[in-house]
Amino acid sequence: MGRGKGYYDKLLKKIPFAQKYGVGFNHQLIENVPTEEHDISLSSIWTAEKTVMNNV
């Protein structure tokens, strides 16, 4: 988080119809993620144990 200098946020604004998936480990999931106004949300996050859908 916070290391891409907004590269992916800028790219994804150009293709708003794209589905955006995150892949990680179950222990990496947290309840709240700090965001800024320019941040683009993921469509869902996948782990080996579950899928978390974005409610936005």
N, C-alpha and C positions, 0 to 999 in steps of 0.2 A: 504494500500500500504506500502510495506517495512517492514512488521512485520512477514512474514513467513519464513525468513532466507533462501529463495530459495527452500523450500521444494517442492512446486508444480511445479516450473520450472524444477527441477531435475527429478521429477516423470514424467512429460509430455514429456520430451526429450526421455524417454524410450518407449513411445507410440505415435510417431509422427502422426499416422493416426487418432488419437482420435479427435472428434469434441469438441471444447472447448467453452462453452456458459457461458455468464454472465447474471445475473438477478438482476435488481435494479429498482429504481424509476427514472422517467423522469428527475426530478430536479438534479439527481446525474450525468448526462451526461455532459462531458466537451469536448471541441474541441481537445485538445492535452493532452496526458498522458505522463509524463516523464518516459522514459524507460532506461534500461541498456542493454548491449550486451547479457546477459544471459536470459533476460526476454522472456517468451513465450506469443505470442499474442492470444487473443480470436478469435474464428471463428465468433461469433456474440454476441450482447448484446440485451437482451429482457427487455422491460418495458411493463407496461399495455397499453401504448399508441403507441409504435412503436418498430420495430426491426432494429438494426443498424448492417449491415454486414461489416466485415473486408475486406478491399480492398487489402490485401497483397497477 
